[in-house]
Amino acid sequence: TSLSLLLQHAGIEVDKMTLSREVRKVPFKNGDYYGHLNDGFVGDMYSFETDGLGVYHLPIKELAERYLPNRIVDFTGSEKEDIYKTIDQGLPVWVVTNDTFKELGEEHFKTWNTRLGELRITYRMHSVLVVGYDDDNVYINDPLYHEPNRAIDREDFEKAWEQMGRQAITYIK
């Protein structure tokens, strides 16, 4: 859903259900290995009856590039200031965070054995579109919230974003 909001900002009319069909998917678990969130959406995204978790930045970047070839910027691992510089240019930023928008305690994390090695995951992961900021807050469009431009404490948000690997994607006009 957050990717559809990013693409719509760029003038691409695509809905979340189309993107959900197109994003690469991997099984929740295959033998001894759990799916890796950078390989594709892990598990089932359509039902609460079967296991599903989410997806990290690489499959989202790849999908976004189908709609905006040579215009997607993945600045995962960068500094928080890069989010704000991007917003200052009038561009929203897709990020991975968690559903509390605060740093999570260790009790919220598990370690999975994946084909790529160990991966620390949380079932609290979430992605949103960052659309603004001020000294105290960041403003997000959150698919789980009914109003746009939801204010989130800036310091808490930054800690949660950093904890989730500083994943961030935008596009070039």
DOKE-998259 format. One line per 8 residues: number of its first residue (from 1); their letters; for each residue x, y, z of C-alpha. Coordinates in steps of 0.2 Angstrom, whole numbers, plus 5000, padded with zeros to 4 digits. Layout:
<rs>
NUM = A = X:Y:Z  ...
</rs>
This chain:
<rs>
1 = TSLSLLLQ = 5000:5000:5000  5014:5012:5004  5022:5009:4988  5006:5013:4978  5006:5029:4988  5024:5033:4982  5020:5028:4964  5004:5039:4964
9 = HAGIEVDK = 5014:5054:4970  5025:5051:4954  5009:5051:4943  5008:5032:4941  4990:5026:4943  4992:5009:4951  4983:5002:4966  4989:4991:4980
17 = MTLSREVR = 4981:4975:4974  4990:4976:4957  5006:4978:4966  5002:4964:4978  5000:4952:4964  5016:4959:4956  5028:4959:4970  5040:4944:4971
25 = KVPFKNGD = 5035:4932:4984  5044:4918:4994  5037:4904:5005  5035:4908:5024  5045:4892:5027  5053:4880:5016  5061:4865:5025  5072:4871:5038
33 = YYGHLNDG = 5073:4889:5031  5062:4904:5033  5059:4916:5019  5071:4931:5018  5062:4948:5017  5075:4954:5004  5070:4939:4992  5052:4944:4992
41 = FVGDMYSF = 5036:4946:5002  5037:4932:5015  5022:4921:5016  5004:4925:5013  4998:4943:5011  4980:4940:5008  4974:4930:5023  4976:4929:5042
49 = ETDGLGVY = 4973:4910:5041  4991:4907:5035  5008:4914:5040  5014:4930:5032  5026:4943:5037  5031:4957:5025  5045:4963:5013  5061:4973:5014
57 = HLPIKELA = 5067:4986:5002  5075:4976:4988  5059:4968:4981  5050:4985:4983  5064:4994:4974  5063:4981:4960  5044:4982:4958  5045:5001:4959
65 = ERYLPNRI = 5057:5001:4945  5045:4992:4933  5034:5008:4934  5048:5021:4935  5063:5014:4926  5079:5022:4931  5070:5034:4943  5070:5024:4959
73 = VDFTGSEK = 5083:5029:4972  5086:5016:4986  5095:5025:5000  5094:5011:5012  5108:5012:5025  5109:5031:5024  5107:5044:5037  5091:5051:5043
81 = EDIYKTID = 5095:5068:5036  5094:5060:5019  5075:5057:5022  5073:5076:5026  5083:5082:5011  5072:5071:5000  5056:5078:5008  5063:5096:5006
89 = QGLPVWVV = 5064:5092:4987  5045:5088:4987  5047:5070:4987  5040:5057:4999  5050:5043:5006  5045:5024:5008  5052:5017:5024  5052:5001:5034
97 = TNDTFKEL = 5048:5005:5052  5037:4996:5065  5019:4998:5070  5023:5008:5086  5035:5020:5078  5046:5018:5093  5062:5008:5096  5056:4990:5101
105 = GEEHFKTW = 5063:4979:5115  5072:4963:5112  5056:4953:5116  5048:4959:5100  5062:4951:5089  5066:4933:5083  5081:4926:5074  5076:4916:5058
113 = NTRLGELR = 5087:4904:5049  5086:4909:5030  5095:4903:5015  5105:4918:5016  5110:4915:5035  5102:4922:5051  5090:4936:5050  5083:4946:5065
121 = ITYRMHSV = 5064:4949:5062  5049:4957:5071  5031:4954:5068  5029:4972:5072  5037:4978:5055  5027:4990:5045  5030:5002:5030  5024:5020:5028
129 = LVVGYDDD = 5027:5035:5017  5036:5049:5025  5028:5065:5018  5034:5079:5030  5043:5084:5045  5046:5098:5058  5057:5100:5073  5046:5088:5084
137 = NVYINDPL = 5037:5077:5071  5038:5067:5055  5022:5066:5045  5017:5050:5037  5004:5042:5027  5001:5026:5036  4990:5012:5027  4984:5007:5045
145 = YHEPNRAI = 4978:5024:5049  4962:5034:5043  4970:5051:5040  4984:5057:5030  4999:5067:5037  4999:5058:5053  5011:5066:5066  5023:5054:5074
153 = DREDFEKA = 5036:5059:5087  5052:5063:5076  5065:5056:5089  5055:5040:5092  5052:5038:5073  5071:5039:5069  5075:5026:5082  5062:5014:5075
161 = WEQMGRQA = 5068:5017:5057  5086:5014:5062  5082:4999:5071  5074:4992:5056  5089:4994:5045  5087:5012:5039  5077:5006:5024  5072:5020:5012
169 = ITYIK = 5066:5022:4994  5061:5037:4984  5060:5042:4966  5068:5055:4955  5056:5068:4946
</rs>
